[in-house]
Amino acid sequence: QVQLVESGGGLVQPGGSLRLSCAASGNIFSMSNMAWYRQATGKQRELVALTTSSGGTNYGDFVKGRFTISRDNAKKTVYLQMNSLEPEDTAAYYCRLLAPLGHVYWGQGTQVTVSS
């Protein structure tokens, strides 16, 4: 069983930065694709960024170079560095692990609020 624990959310002013972290338990992290999703109130959950087990990355169109996903396999942790935050980035951010055999695990979410 895999558990994912996110941290790093909070309140930030427009233009500010936050770094989210997601720590995984178990021993499949390095073989798994990791992703960050977000869900704003009243909206569908959407992909923010993903990183594959081989280190490839992909981002949602709205990111526009502002966010960077990275992973540390030794620490079994995936990060999301978010810069130039906008009020539209306000959402609950969720970490997702896609295991090699197809199982999907989600974290409990961390709230990001961008407001002056």
Rosetta constraint file for C-alpha pairs under 8 A:
AtomPair CA 1 CA 25 HARMONIC 7.98 0.50
AtomPair CA 1 CA 26 HARMONIC 6.76 0.50
AtomPair CA 2 CA 24 HARMONIC 6.70 0.50
AtomPair CA 2 CA 25 HARMONIC 5.37 0.50
AtomPair CA 2 CA 26 HARMONIC 5.49 0.50
AtomPair CA 2 CA 105 HARMONIC 6.87 0.50
AtomPair CA 3 CA 24 HARMONIC 5.67 0.50
AtomPair CA 3 CA 25 HARMONIC 5.29 0.50
AtomPair CA 3 CA 26 HARMONIC 7.57 0.50
AtomPair CA 3 CA 105 HARMONIC 7.38 0.50
AtomPair CA 3 CA 106 HARMONIC 7.78 0.50
AtomPair CA 3 CA 107 HARMONIC 7.01 0.50
AtomPair CA 4 CA 22 HARMONIC 6.24 0.50
AtomPair CA 4 CA 23 HARMONIC 5.62 0.50
AtomPair CA 4 CA 24 HARMONIC 4.62 0.50
AtomPair CA 4 CA 25 HARMONIC 6.67 0.50
AtomPair CA 4 CA 95 HARMONIC 7.09 0.50
AtomPair CA 4 CA 96 HARMONIC 7.84 0.50
AtomPair CA 4 CA 105 HARMONIC 7.50 0.50
AtomPair CA 4 CA 106 HARMONIC 6.49 0.50
AtomPair CA 4 CA 107 HARMONIC 4.63 0.50
AtomPair CA 4 CA 108 HARMONIC 7.51 0.50
AtomPair CA 5 CA 22 HARMONIC 5.33 0.50
AtomPair CA 5 CA 23 HARMONIC 5.27 0.50
AtomPair CA 5 CA 24 HARMONIC 6.60 0.50
AtomPair CA 5 CA 107 HARMONIC 5.62 0.50
AtomPair CA 5 CA 108 HARMONIC 6.85 0.50
AtomPair CA 5 CA 109 HARMONIC 7.97 0.50
AtomPair CA 6 CA 20 HARMONIC 7.01 0.50
AtomPair CA 6 CA 21 HARMONIC 5.49 0.50
AtomPair CA 6 CA 22 HARMONIC 4.25 0.50
AtomPair CA 6 CA 23 HARMONIC 6.53 0.50
AtomPair CA 6 CA 94 HARMONIC 7.39 0.50
AtomPair CA 6 CA 95 HARMONIC 6.80 0.50
AtomPair CA 6 CA 107 HARMONIC 6.41 0.50
AtomPair CA 6 CA 108 HARMONIC 7.07 0.50
AtomPair CA 6 CA 109 HARMONIC 6.20 0.50
AtomPair CA 6 CA 110 HARMONIC 6.11 0.50
AtomPair CA 7 CA 20 HARMONIC 5.76 0.50
AtomPair CA 7 CA 21 HARMONIC 5.26 0.50
AtomPair CA 7 CA 22 HARMONIC 6.45 0.50
AtomPair CA 7 CA 110 HARMONIC 6.22 0.50
AtomPair CA 8 CA 18 HARMONIC 6.96 0.50
AtomPair CA 8 CA 19 HARMONIC 5.85 0.50
AtomPair CA 8 CA 20 HARMONIC 4.49 0.50
AtomPair CA 8 CA 21 HARMONIC 6.12 0.50
AtomPair CA 8 CA 110 HARMONIC 7.29 0.50
AtomPair CA 9 CA 18 HARMONIC 7.07 0.50
AtomPair CA 9 CA 19 HARMONIC 7.58 0.50
AtomPair CA 9 CA 20 HARMONIC 6.26 0.50
AtomPair CA 9 CA 110 HARMONIC 5.34 0.50
AtomPair CA 9 CA 111 HARMONIC 5.26 0.50
AtomPair CA 9 CA 112 HARMONIC 4.94 0.50
AtomPair CA 9 CA 113 HARMONIC 7.93 0.50
AtomPair CA 10 CA 110 HARMONIC 7.93 0.50
AtomPair CA 10 CA 111 HARMONIC 6.12 0.50
AtomPair CA 10 CA 112 HARMONIC 5.04 0.50
AtomPair CA 10 CA 113 HARMONIC 6.09 0.50
AtomPair CA 11 CA 112 HARMONIC 6.18 0.50
AtomPair CA 11 CA 113 HARMONIC 4.75 0.50
AtomPair CA 11 CA 114 HARMONIC 5.90 0.50
AtomPair CA 11 CA 115 HARMONIC 7.09 0.50
AtomPair CA 12 CA 16 HARMONIC 6.00 0.50
AtomPair CA 12 CA 17 HARMONIC 7.19 0.50
AtomPair CA 12 CA 18 HARMONIC 7.63 0.50
AtomPair CA 12 CA 112 HARMONIC 7.80 0.50
AtomPair CA 12 CA 113 HARMONIC 6.30 0.50
AtomPair CA 12 CA 114 HARMONIC 4.99 0.50
AtomPair CA 12 CA 115 HARMONIC 6.28 0.50
AtomPair CA 12 CA 116 HARMONIC 7.63 0.50
AtomPair CA 13 CA 85 HARMONIC 7.69 0.50
AtomPair CA 13 CA 114 HARMONIC 5.41 0.50
AtomPair CA 13 CA 115 HARMONIC 5.03 0.50
AtomPair CA 13 CA 116 HARMONIC 4.98 0.50
AtomPair CA 14 CA 84 HARMONIC 7.01 0.50
AtomPair CA 14 CA 85 HARMONIC 5.44 0.50
AtomPair CA 14 CA 86 HARMONIC 5.07 0.50
AtomPair CA 14 CA 87 HARMONIC 6.36 0.50
AtomPair CA 14 CA 114 HARMONIC 5.76 0.50
AtomPair CA 14 CA 115 HARMONIC 6.00 0.50
AtomPair CA 14 CA 116 HARMONIC 6.49 0.50
AtomPair CA 15 CA 83 HARMONIC 7.02 0.50
AtomPair CA 15 CA 84 HARMONIC 4.16 0.50
AtomPair CA 15 CA 85 HARMONIC 4.89 0.50
AtomPair CA 15 CA 86 HARMONIC 6.34 0.50
AtomPair CA 16 CA 83 HARMONIC 6.13 0.50
AtomPair CA 16 CA 84 HARMONIC 5.49 0.50
AtomPair CA 16 CA 85 HARMONIC 5.50 0.50
AtomPair CA 17 CA 81 HARMONIC 7.48 0.50
AtomPair CA 17 CA 82 HARMONIC 5.40 0.50
AtomPair CA 17 CA 83 HARMONIC 4.38 0.50
AtomPair CA 17 CA 84 HARMONIC 6.24 0.50
AtomPair CA 17 CA 85 HARMONIC 6.21 0.50
AtomPair CA 18 CA 81 HARMONIC 6.15 0.50
AtomPair CA 18 CA 82 HARMONIC 5.25 0.50
AtomPair CA 18 CA 83 HARMONIC 6.73 0.50
AtomPair CA 19 CA 79 HARMONIC 6.83 0.50
AtomPair CA 19 CA 80 HARMONIC 5.58 0.50
AtomPair CA 19 CA 81 HARMONIC 4.43 0.50
AtomPair CA 19 CA 82 HARMONIC 5.98 0.50
AtomPair CA 20 CA 79 HARMONIC 5.50 0.50
AtomPair CA 20 CA 80 HARMONIC 4.98 0.50
AtomPair CA 20 CA 81 HARMONIC 6.43 0.50
AtomPair CA 20 CA 82 HARMONIC 7.93 0.50
AtomPair CA 21 CA 77 HARMONIC 6.70 0.50
AtomPair CA 21 CA 78 HARMONIC 5.86 0.50
AtomPair CA 21 CA 79 HARMONIC 4.55 0.50
AtomPair CA 21 CA 80 HARMONIC 6.54 0.50
AtomPair CA 22 CA 77 HARMONIC 5.38 0.50
AtomPair CA 22 CA 78 HARMONIC 5.25 0.50
AtomPair CA 22 CA 79 HARMONIC 6.35 0.50
AtomPair CA 22 CA 95 HARMONIC 6.34 0.50
AtomPair CA 22 CA 107 HARMONIC 7.92 0.50
AtomPair CA 23 CA 75 HARMONIC 7.64 0.50
AtomPair CA 23 CA 76 HARMONIC 5.89 0.50
AtomPair CA 23 CA 77 HARMONIC 4.41 0.50
AtomPair CA 23 CA 78 HARMONIC 6.72 0.50
AtomPair CA 24 CA 29 HARMONIC 6.84 0.50
AtomPair CA 24 CA 76 HARMONIC 5.52 0.50
AtomPair CA 24 CA 77 HARMONIC 6.15 0.50
AtomPair CA 25 CA 29 HARMONIC 7.89 0.50
AtomPair CA 25 CA 76 HARMONIC 7.38 0.50
AtomPair CA 28 CA 32 HARMONIC 6.25 0.50
AtomPair CA 28 CA 99 HARMONIC 6.99 0.50
AtomPair CA 29 CA 33 HARMONIC 7.95 0.50
AtomPair CA 29 CA 73 HARMONIC 6.73 0.50
AtomPair CA 29 CA 76 HARMONIC 5.79 0.50
AtomPair CA 29 CA 97 HARMONIC 7.82 0.50
AtomPair CA 29 CA 99 HARMONIC 7.86 0.50
AtomPair CA 30 CA 53 HARMONIC 6.00 0.50
AtomPair CA 30 CA 73 HARMONIC 5.32 0.50
AtomPair CA 30 CA 76 HARMONIC 7.16 0.50
AtomPair CA 31 CA 53 HARMONIC 5.23 0.50
AtomPair CA 31 CA 99 HARMONIC 7.08 0.50
AtomPair CA 31 CA 100 HARMONIC 6.46 0.50
AtomPair CA 32 CA 52 HARMONIC 6.81 0.50
AtomPair CA 32 CA 53 HARMONIC 5.22 0.50
AtomPair CA 32 CA 97 HARMONIC 6.40 0.50
AtomPair CA 32 CA 98 HARMONIC 5.55 0.50
AtomPair CA 32 CA 99 HARMONIC 4.78 0.50
AtomPair CA 32 CA 100 HARMONIC 5.85 0.50
AtomPair CA 33 CA 50 HARMONIC 7.18 0.50
AtomPair CA 33 CA 51 HARMONIC 5.82 0.50
AtomPair CA 33 CA 52 HARMONIC 4.28 0.50
AtomPair CA 33 CA 53 HARMONIC 5.16 0.50
AtomPair CA 33 CA 97 HARMONIC 5.97 0.50
AtomPair CA 33 CA 98 HARMONIC 5.14 0.50
AtomPair CA 33 CA 99 HARMONIC 6.74 0.50
AtomPair CA 34 CA 50 HARMONIC 5.63 0.50
AtomPair CA 34 CA 51 HARMONIC 5.34 0.50
AtomPair CA 34 CA 52 HARMONIC 6.32 0.50
AtomPair CA 34 CA 53 HARMONIC 7.71 0.50
AtomPair CA 34 CA 78 HARMONIC 7.13 0.50
AtomPair CA 34 CA 95 HARMONIC 7.36 0.50
AtomPair CA 34 CA 96 HARMONIC 5.77 0.50
AtomPair CA 34 CA 97 HARMONIC 4.78 0.50
AtomPair CA 34 CA 98 HARMONIC 6.31 0.50
AtomPair CA 35 CA 47 HARMONIC 7.51 0.50
AtomPair CA 35 CA 48 HARMONIC 7.48 0.50
AtomPair CA 35 CA 49 HARMONIC 5.60 0.50
AtomPair CA 35 CA 50 HARMONIC 3.97 0.50
AtomPair CA 35 CA 51 HARMONIC 6.19 0.50
AtomPair CA 35 CA 95 HARMONIC 5.84 0.50
AtomPair CA 35 CA 96 HARMONIC 5.12 0.50
AtomPair CA 35 CA 97 HARMONIC 6.58 0.50
AtomPair CA 36 CA 47 HARMONIC 6.35 0.50
AtomPair CA 36 CA 48 HARMONIC 5.41 0.50
AtomPair CA 36 CA 49 HARMONIC 5.34 0.50
AtomPair CA 36 CA 50 HARMONIC 6.25 0.50
AtomPair CA 36 CA 80 HARMONIC 7.57 0.50
AtomPair CA 36 CA 93 HARMONIC 6.73 0.50
AtomPair CA 36 CA 94 HARMONIC 5.60 0.50
AtomPair CA 36 CA 95 HARMONIC 4.71 0.50
AtomPair CA 36 CA 96 HARMONIC 6.17 0.50
AtomPair CA 37 CA 45 HARMONIC 6.48 0.50
AtomPair CA 37 CA 46 HARMONIC 5.42 0.50
AtomPair CA 37 CA 47 HARMONIC 4.42 0.50
AtomPair CA 37 CA 48 HARMONIC 5.00 0.50
AtomPair CA 37 CA 49 HARMONIC 7.05 0.50
AtomPair CA 37 CA 93 HARMONIC 5.69 0.50
AtomPair CA 37 CA 94 HARMONIC 5.09 0.50
AtomPair CA 37 CA 95 HARMONIC 6.40 0.50
AtomPair CA 37 CA 96 HARMONIC 7.42 0.50
AtomPair CA 38 CA 45 HARMONIC 5.45 0.50
AtomPair CA 38 CA 46 HARMONIC 5.50 0.50
AtomPair CA 38 CA 47 HARMONIC 6.58 0.50
AtomPair CA 38 CA 48 HARMONIC 6.56 0.50
AtomPair CA 38 CA 91 HARMONIC 5.92 0.50
AtomPair CA 38 CA 92 HARMONIC 5.47 0.50
AtomPair CA 38 CA 93 HARMONIC 4.26 0.50
AtomPair CA 38 CA 94 HARMONIC 5.84 0.50
AtomPair CA 39 CA 43 HARMONIC 6.25 0.50
AtomPair CA 39 CA 44 HARMONIC 5.95 0.50
AtomPair CA 39 CA 45 HARMONIC 4.30 0.50
AtomPair CA 39 CA 46 HARMONIC 6.38 0.50
AtomPair CA 39 CA 91 HARMONIC 5.28 0.50
AtomPair CA 39 CA 92 HARMONIC 5.35 0.50
AtomPair CA 39 CA 93 HARMONIC 6.57 0.50
AtomPair CA 40 CA 44 HARMONIC 7.28 0.50
AtomPair CA 40 CA 45 HARMONIC 7.36 0.50
AtomPair CA 40 CA 90 HARMONIC 6.50 0.50
AtomPair CA 40 CA 91 HARMONIC 4.19 0.50
AtomPair CA 40 CA 92 HARMONIC 6.29 0.50
AtomPair CA 41 CA 91 HARMONIC 6.98 0.50
AtomPair CA 47 CA 59 HARMONIC 7.44 0.50
AtomPair CA 47 CA 60 HARMONIC 5.93 0.50
AtomPair CA 48 CA 59 HARMONIC 5.72 0.50
AtomPair CA 48 CA 60 HARMONIC 4.98 0.50
AtomPair CA 48 CA 63 HARMONIC 7.15 0.50
AtomPair CA 49 CA 57 HARMONIC 7.16 0.50
AtomPair CA 49 CA 58 HARMONIC 5.58 0.50
AtomPair CA 49 CA 59 HARMONIC 4.26 0.50
AtomPair CA 49 CA 60 HARMONIC 6.11 0.50
AtomPair CA 49 CA 68 HARMONIC 7.85 0.50
AtomPair CA 49 CA 69 HARMONIC 6.37 0.50
AtomPair CA 50 CA 57 HARMONIC 5.49 0.50
AtomPair CA 50 CA 58 HARMONIC 5.36 0.50
AtomPair CA 50 CA 59 HARMONIC 6.55 0.50
AtomPair CA 50 CA 69 HARMONIC 6.88 0.50
AtomPair CA 51 CA 55 HARMONIC 5.81 0.50
AtomPair CA 51 CA 56 HARMONIC 5.40 0.50
AtomPair CA 51 CA 57 HARMONIC 4.40 0.50
AtomPair CA 51 CA 58 HARMONIC 6.70 0.50
AtomPair CA 51 CA 69 HARMONIC 6.88 0.50
AtomPair CA 51 CA 70 HARMONIC 7.09 0.50
AtomPair CA 51 CA 71 HARMONIC 7.64 0.50
AtomPair CA 52 CA 56 HARMONIC 5.14 0.50
AtomPair CA 52 CA 57 HARMONIC 6.44 0.50
AtomPair CA 57 CA 69 HARMONIC 7.37 0.50
AtomPair CA 59 CA 63 HARMONIC 6.48 0.50
AtomPair CA 63 CA 67 HARMONIC 6.06 0.50
AtomPair CA 66 CA 82 HARMONIC 6.13 0.50
AtomPair CA 66 CA 83 HARMONIC 5.21 0.50
AtomPair CA 66 CA 84 HARMONIC 6.15 0.50
AtomPair CA 66 CA 85 HARMONIC 7.79 0.50
AtomPair CA 67 CA 80 HARMONIC 6.71 0.50
AtomPair CA 67 CA 81 HARMONIC 5.44 0.50
AtomPair CA 67 CA 82 HARMONIC 4.43 0.50
AtomPair CA 67 CA 83 HARMONIC 6.01 0.50
AtomPair CA 68 CA 80 HARMONIC 5.67 0.50
AtomPair CA 68 CA 81 HARMONIC 5.07 0.50
AtomPair CA 68 CA 82 HARMONIC 6.64 0.50
AtomPair CA 69 CA 78 HARMONIC 7.24 0.50
AtomPair CA 69 CA 79 HARMONIC 5.62 0.50
AtomPair CA 69 CA 80 HARMONIC 4.59 0.50
AtomPair CA 69 CA 81 HARMONIC 6.40 0.50
AtomPair CA 70 CA 78 HARMONIC 5.76 0.50
AtomPair CA 70 CA 79 HARMONIC 5.23 0.50
AtomPair CA 70 CA 80 HARMONIC 6.60 0.50
AtomPair CA 71 CA 76 HARMONIC 7.59 0.50
AtomPair CA 71 CA 77 HARMONIC 5.81 0.50
AtomPair CA 71 CA 78 HARMONIC 4.21 0.50
AtomPair CA 71 CA 79 HARMONIC 6.00 0.50
AtomPair CA 72 CA 76 HARMONIC 5.87 0.50
AtomPair CA 72 CA 77 HARMONIC 5.37 0.50
AtomPair CA 72 CA 78 HARMONIC 6.30 0.50
AtomPair CA 73 CA 77 HARMONIC 6.49 0.50
AtomPair CA 85 CA 89 HARMONIC 6.40 0.50
AtomPair CA 85 CA 114 HARMONIC 6.76 0.50
AtomPair CA 86 CA 90 HARMONIC 7.59 0.50
AtomPair CA 86 CA 114 HARMONIC 6.12 0.50
AtomPair CA 87 CA 113 HARMONIC 7.33 0.50
AtomPair CA 87 CA 114 HARMONIC 4.70 0.50
AtomPair CA 87 CA 115 HARMONIC 5.88 0.50
AtomPair CA 88 CA 114 HARMONIC 7.62 0.50
AtomPair CA 89 CA 112 HARMONIC 7.52 0.50
AtomPair CA 89 CA 113 HARMONIC 7.43 0.50
AtomPair CA 89 CA 114 HARMONIC 6.69 0.50
AtomPair CA 90 CA 111 HARMONIC 7.76 0.50
AtomPair CA 90 CA 112 HARMONIC 5.38 0.50
AtomPair CA 90 CA 113 HARMONIC 4.56 0.50
AtomPair CA 90 CA 114 HARMONIC 5.45 0.50
AtomPair CA 91 CA 111 HARMONIC 6.03 0.50
AtomPair CA 91 CA 112 HARMONIC 5.52 0.50
AtomPair CA 91 CA 113 HARMONIC 6.61 0.50
AtomPair CA 92 CA 109 HARMONIC 5.88 0.50
AtomPair CA 92 CA 110 HARMONIC 5.44 0.50
AtomPair CA 92 CA 111 HARMONIC 4.30 0.50
AtomPair CA 92 CA 112 HARMONIC 6.00 0.50
AtomPair CA 93 CA 109 HARMONIC 5.29 0.50
AtomPair CA 93 CA 110 HARMONIC 5.26 0.50
AtomPair CA 93 CA 111 HARMONIC 6.12 0.50
AtomPair CA 93 CA 112 HARMONIC 6.98 0.50
AtomPair CA 94 CA 106 HARMONIC 6.84 0.50
AtomPair CA 94 CA 107 HARMONIC 5.82 0.50
AtomPair CA 94 CA 108 HARMONIC 6.68 0.50
AtomPair CA 94 CA 109 HARMONIC 4.41 0.50
AtomPair CA 94 CA 110 HARMONIC 6.60 0.50
AtomPair CA 95 CA 106 HARMONIC 5.78 0.50
AtomPair CA 95 CA 107 HARMONIC 5.24 0.50
AtomPair CA 95 CA 108 HARMONIC 7.94 0.50
AtomPair CA 95 CA 109 HARMONIC 6.94 0.50
AtomPair CA 96 CA 104 HARMONIC 6.93 0.50
AtomPair CA 96 CA 105 HARMONIC 5.62 0.50
AtomPair CA 96 CA 106 HARMONIC 4.60 0.50
AtomPair CA 96 CA 107 HARMONIC 6.49 0.50
AtomPair CA 97 CA 104 HARMONIC 5.68 0.50
AtomPair CA 97 CA 105 HARMONIC 5.12 0.50
AtomPair CA 97 CA 106 HARMONIC 6.52 0.50
AtomPair CA 98 CA 102 HARMONIC 6.10 0.50
AtomPair CA 98 CA 103 HARMONIC 5.92 0.50
AtomPair CA 98 CA 104 HARMONIC 4.74 0.50
AtomPair CA 98 CA 105 HARMONIC 6.68 0.50
AtomPair CA 99 CA 103 HARMONIC 5.21 0.50
AtomPair CA 99 CA 104 HARMONIC 6.29 0.50
